[in-house]
Amino acid sequence: MNDQAAPALLIRGGTVVNADREFAADVLCVGGKVAAIGARALSEAPAACLTLDASGQYLLPGGIDPHTHMQLPFMGTVTRDDFFSGTAAALAGGTTSIIDFVIPNPQQPLLEAYQTWRGWAEKSAADYGFHVAITWWGDSVHADMATLVSQEGVNSFKHFMAYKNAIMCDDETLVNSFKRALELGAMPTVHAENGELVYLLQQEVAKLGITGPEGHPLSRPPMVEAEAANRAIAIAEVLGTPIYIVHVSCQETVDAIARARSRGQRVYGEVLAGHLLIDDSVYRHPDFAFAAAHVMSPPFRPKVHQEMLWRGLQAGNLHTTATDHCTFCATQKAAGLEHFAKIPNGCGGVEERMAVIWDAGVNSGRLTPSEFVAITSANTAKLFNIYPQKGCISEGADADLVLWDPQATKTISVASQRSLGDFNIFEGRSVRGLPSHTISQGRIVFALGDLRAEAGAGRYIKRPAFGPNVKAAMLRKQDLTPSAVQR
C-alpha cells in the first residue's frame, strides 16, 4: 500500500450531486478528504495541485455496494474474484466502497471467521467493511457479537433463511440474534427465502424430470421469498428491532415491506441491479453454460416483477442497490450438470451496477440524479452509520468521488470487464452514462479507461453502533411493556 498522502486535487466546473440537491461547484480534495467546495476550493487550492476539468459532467459520491462476496468459499469451490480483482472492478465502475460478508461455518467462532476474512481483504483496492453472518447460536456467538460491535466496527449481522443443512438460521436463532443486535445497536439483515420449502421443491422439481437450470426458479418461486420476508418482518416487529432485507426480487416482498413501513415499522429493502433488468427467460436458454451462469438466489423473476422493483425504489420502500457480486466460472457452474441444486449460486455486476442503473433509471426518467445518489451510496451510508464520511460530497467527507459523464456510451461485454469472471449477465447491453474518473481517498484510480487500482490501498472502515438517540427510538416500544394487574 502507498502510504504517501494523496496530492491535492481540484475538480473544476462540474455539477455536484448529493442525495438532497445538485449544484455547480468546484471541489478541492486534500489528504484524502474533501477540503473545500465552491469559491473556497479555488482560492485554497495549492499552486501545484492536480486539476480535473469536470465541464459537462456530474460529480457524485463514490458508489457503495452493500452486498458483495469476494473470495467466498461456497458449495465446494471459491469465487473467481478475490478482494483485489473484485474491488478493482468496482473502482472501474465508480464504486469506491463495498460491504462484504463474513460467513462462519456452523459452530465456528465468529471472531475466528472474522479474522480470516480480514486477512483475505488486506489486498483490497477499495475501502471495505463486513456484515457478519449468524449461522448458529450459542453463548460464544452472543459474546462475539458484542466484541465485533464494540471493538471491530461491525454494526450489521446477516441471517440466511435459506440453504438448509448448511448455513440456514432457524427461528430460534433469528429471535436470539435479532434481540442481541437490538441490545448492541446493530442492524439485523436477512436473506429471505424459506429454506424448508426450497429443499422440498428442489426434490419435487427433480421428480418431474427437470434437473437443468430451468428448475432453479421453479424451486424458489416468489412466495418462498415473500413468506420468509413476512416472517422476518413479524419477528422484528415483535422484538422492536429494525430489519434490512437483502436482494428483494419480487413484488410480494416489496408489498410486505410497504405494508410494514405503513405501520411505522423500520424495515429497509435492498435490490440488485440484475433483478431490476433481467428476467427468468435466461434459465430456459438451450445452452447449459449460459443458463447456469444466471443461477443465483433469489433467481431472476418474470418481467412483471422488475417494474414493481423500480416502483419500490421510486416510492421509497426499497432503499439501496447492490450486486451480490459472486463470480463462478463455467467449469465451477458445471458442478450442477446433473442437478440444478448443485450449481454454485452467484453472478457478477460490481463494475456494471452504477452504469446500468443510471441508464435504466435516470435516462428513463424513473430517477433523478439525486435519487440515483441516494440509492447507490447515500442510503447505504446512512443505514450502516458511515454518513457523511461516505455517501456525501461535503467538507470533511472522504474524497471518494466519481466524475460522471452522462453522454458517454459503451456496450457491456465480458471481453472488456475487469472482473475475473468469464460471463457478464449484462452482456451486449448498451448504456449511456459512465464514470470518466473514479477518485478513492483523493487519488485518481480510474481515468478514461485507465485503471490504476493498487492492491492493499483499500482501508477497513469501522462502522459504529447506532447512537443513543437512534437506539432509544428502537427501544421505545419496550417502554410500553404491559404491567401486571395487582389483585
N, C-alpha and C positions, 0 to 999 in steps of 0.2 A: 504494500500500500504506500502511496505517495503521501508523506506526512507534511509536505510543504503546503503553506496556506495558498488557496487559490488566488490568482492575481485579480485585482479589481476589474469588474466587468460592467460596462454601461450599455444598456439596451435602449436605443433611441427610436422614437417615432411610432411606437406600436400602440395598440389598444389593450389596456389591461382588463382582463375579465375575471372577476371573482363571482362567487355564488350569489352575491347580493346586488352587484351592479357592474357595469363596464364603463371605462373612461380612458381618454387619451392621456398617456403619461410616459415619461422616461423612467427607467428603473436602474438603480445602482446597486450592485452586489459587491460586498467586501467581506473577506474572511468567511465565505460560505453562507453569509446571511444577506437578506435584503436590507441595505443600509439606508436608502432614501428613495422616495417616489415623488415624481413631479419636478418642480423647479429646482428643489434642493439636490436632486440627483445629478443634474448637470453642473451645478455650482460646486458640489463637493467631490466631483469625480477627480481622482489624481490625474496628472498630466499624462502619465504613461499607461493609463488603463486600456484594456481591450474594449473595443466598441463593436456592437452589433446593430446593424440597420434593420429595424423592425417595421419599416414603412409598409402599409397594406396588410399587416399581419396582426394576429391576436397574440397576446402574451398571457398564458394560462398557468395556473398552479400545476406542478407535475402530477401526473396521474398516480393514484394509489390503487393497486389491485388487492382487495382484501381477501382473496381466495386463490392461492396457488399451491402446487405440490411439486417442489423441486427435489430431485434426488430421492423420490419416495419409494421405499420398498413396499411392493403391493402385489398380491396374487402371484407370489413366487418369482417376481422379477423386479427391476428397478427402472424408474423413468429415465428416458434418454437425457433430458436436460438436468444438469446439476445447478447449483446455486450461481455459478459464474455464467454458464451459457444461457440459463433462463433469465437472469437479471440483465444480461447484456441485450438479449432480445427485447426485454421490457423497455430499456432505455431507448432503443432504436424506434420504439413505437410511442414514446412520450410518457411512459410510466416510470416514475423515479423512486417509488417505494412499493414493496409488497408486504403482505402479511401471510406467512406460510403456516404450516401445521406440524406440530409435534404430535405423533401418534404412537403412544406406548403400546407395547404388546400387552395382552391380558396378564395381570399380575406383575407387570414390570413397574418399578417405582417411577413416578412421574419425573422426579428430578434427574434420574439416570437417563431417561429418554430425552429430556430437555437438553442435557449437556451433550448428548450425541448429536442432536440436530444443530446445536450452536456450533459445534466443531465443523460440521459439514458446511455451514453457512459462512464460515470465515472467508471463503473465496468470493463472496457476493460482490458484484459490481455496483449494486444499488442498495439503498437503505432497506432494512427489513425488520420485521417483528414476527412474533409467533402467537397463534392460538394454540392452546394445549388441549388435546382430546382426553376425555374421561372415558376409558374403556373398561373400567372395573371399579369396584368400590371397596374401601377398607379404611382402617384408621390412618394408614400411611398416606392414602390419597387425600383424606381430609386435612392432614398436616401439610403435605406437599403443596396443596392449593394455596395455603396461606403464605408459604415461603415464596412461591412463584409470584404472587401478587406483591408482597411487601419488599422482596429483595431483587426480583428478576424483571419487574416491569411487565408482567403478563396480566392483562385485565379482561381476558375472554377465554372461555372454555367450551370446547366443541363436543357435541354428543351425536354419535351416529345411531340413528334409529333403524338403520338397515345393516346388512352384512351379518346375518345370523351365523352362529358358530365361529365368529371371528371377533369383530370389534363392536358388535351391536350392544347398545345400552338397553336394559330392561327398565320398566317404570320405576322400580325401587331405586336404581342408580340415578335416573333422571331426577327424582324427588330429592334425594340426598345431595346431589351435586348442585341443583338449582338453589336449594336452601343455603348451601355453603357459599355459593357465588354471591348471593344477596348479602350475606354477612360480611363478605370481603370487599364488596363494592365492585364486583366483576360482572361481565355480561355473559350469560349462557347463550350459546349458539347451537342450532340443531340442523342436521341433515335429516329432513323429514321424509321418510319412507317407512311403511310398516314392514319390518323385516320378516315377520312371520308370514304375511301374505305373499311377499316376494318369493320366499323359499317354496311355498306351496305352489304358486303359479309357475315357477320355473319348471317344476316337475310335471304339472298339468299340461303346459305348452309342449314339453318334450314328448309326452304321451300322444299328442296329436301328430307326431312326426315332424314337428318344427324344431330343428336344432340349430339353424343358421342364425345370423344376426337379426333377422326379422322377428325372431322370438323374443329378443331383448325388450322392446317396448310393450309387447303383449304381456310380459311378466311383471311390468311396472306401470300399469295404467294410472291415469291421473288421480283416481280416487285412493289409490295406495299412498300417494304423496299427501293428498288432502286429509286423509284420516290421521296420519301421523302429525301433520301440522296442527290440526284441530286439537289433538290430544296434548301436544306440547304446549300449545297456547292455553289450554284449560289448566294444565298443571302450573304454568307460570302465573295465571290469574289467581289461583287459589293461594299460591305462595307469595304473591305480591312482587314477583321479580320481573324485570324486563326480559325480552327474548328477541333474538335475531335469527331469522330463518334463512339459511343459505340456499343458493341456486333454486329459487322459486321458478317452476317451469310451466305451471298450468293455471287456468282460470280459477279452478276450485280453490287453490291455495291463496291466490290473490283475494278471492272473495272472503276466505277465512280471516285473512289479515285485516281486510277492510272492516269486517264486522267487529273484530276485536278492538280496532282503533276507534270505531264509532262509539264504543262503550267507554272509551278513555283509557284503554289498556296500552301499555308501552310495548308495542310489537313492531319489529322492523324487518323489512324484506330486502333480499339481495337477488338480482337477476343476472344471468350470464349473457355475454354478448352473443354466444351461439344460440341460446334459446330464443333470443329476440329475432333471429334472422334465418334459422334453419328449421325445416320441418321433418317429420318422421318418414317421408318418402325415401330418404337416404338408406334406410335399412332394407329396402326391397331392391336395391341395386344388384344386378346379376353378378358383379364381381365381389367375391367374398372380402378381399382386402379393403375395397372401398367402403363396403357396408360396415365391416368390423372397425374401421378407423373412426367411425362415428359412435361407437359404443361407449357411452358414459352414463352415469346415473345422477339424477333422473335423466331419462332419454329425451331426445328431441320429440316434440309433440306435433299433432296435426295443426295445420296453419291457423285455425281459429284461435288457438292459444296465444300465438305471437301478438296479435292485435290486443288481446287482453293484458298481456305483459306491458306493452307500450302504454296502454291506458293506466295501468297501475303506477308506472313511473310518472306519468303526467298528473295523476290525481294525488300523488304523494303517499301512496300506500306501499310502493316499492322505493327504496331509498338509495341503494348502491348498485353499481355494476361491477362484475368481476369476470373471471375466465375459468376458474377451476383448472388452470393450466397444468396438464398432467400427461406428458408425452410418452407414448409407447409406439415403437416402430412395427412394421408389418410382421416381422418374424416373431415379435413378442405377442402381438394380437393373434397370431396363428395358433397359439396355445388353445384357442377355443374353436378350432376347426370342426371338432366333433360335437361341441355343445356350446351354445352362446354364453352360458353361465360361467365358462372358463376363460372368456375373452377379457384381458385386463381392461378395466374401465378407465377411460381418460381421453381427453382431447387437448390440443394446444389453443393458443389465442392471445397470450400475454403481449405479443408485439402488435396484434391487429385490433385489440379492443377499442382504443381511442378512435382510430380512423373509421371503423365500421359503424360505431355508434354515432359519431359526428355525421357521417354520410347518410345513414338511415334515419337519424334523429333530427339534427339541426337542418340539414339540407331539405328535409321533407316538411319542415315547419312543426314537427312534433315537439321539439325542444328549442329553447333559446340558448345562445352561448352560455349565459349564466346558469341555466338549468343543467346544461351539459357539465359545467364545472362542478355543480352540486353532486351529480350522480357519479362522476368519475374520480372525485377527490375529496371535496369538502365534507360531504355527509359521512364518508368513512372516517375522516379525521375527527369529526365531532363524536361519532358513535363510539370510537375506540380511544377517545380522550388524548389526541395529539394535535388538536386545533387550538390556536392558529399556527403552531410550529409547522404543520403541514396543511395542505389544502387551501391555502390563502396567500395572496401576494400582499403582504403588509410589512411595515418596518419591523425588523427583528425576527421575521419568519425565516425558516431555512430557504436558501436560494435554490430551490428545486422548481424549475420553470420549464415551460415548453413554448417555444416560438412557433405559432401555428399558422400555416399558410392555407387559407380557406379555398384557394383556387388550385392548389397543387393536386395532381391526379396520379394514380397508379393502378395497375391491375395486380391483385394479390396472387402470389404464386409460391409454392414450396421451393421453387428454384432460387428465389431471391430472399427467402426468410432467413433470419439469424438463428432461430431455434434449431436444435439438432434433430428434431422430429423429422420423419420422412413423409409427412402428409400435412396438408393445410385444409381445415374444414371450410375456409373461405376462398378456396382455390377458384380463380377466374373472376372473382367479384371486383368490379371497378369501383373505386372510391374517389371522392373529391373532398379534400381537406386532410392535410398531413402535417406532421411536425417537420419543420425545416431545421430546427436546432433543439436539442434537449440539454438542459443545464442541471447538473446534480452537484449539490454543495458548492455552488458558484462556479463550477468548472463546466466547460462545453464538452459533453461526452458524445454528442452526435451532431454532425454538421453536414447538411445537404448530402446525405447518404454515407458519409464517412463516420463509422462507428469507432469511438475511442474508449471503449469500456476497459476498465482496469480491474483485474482480479484483486479482491481484498479492499477495494476503495469504499465499499458499502459499509455502513455502520449499523450496529444493532440499536434499534430505537426502543427505549423503555417506554411503556405506556402506563401511566399511573392509574391507580384505582380511582373510581369516581369519588369526587369530593363530598364533604359532609352535607352540603345542601342537596345535591342530587340524591345521595344515599337516604337522606331524611325523607325526601319525597317518595322514594321507593318503599321505605319502611312505614310510611304514614298509615297505610291500610292496616298494619298490625296494631296501630294505636286504637283502632276501632274494635279490638277484640271484645267479644261479649263477656259479661261478668256473670258469676253465679247468682242465683236468686237466694237470698237469705230467708230461710224458713224456720 
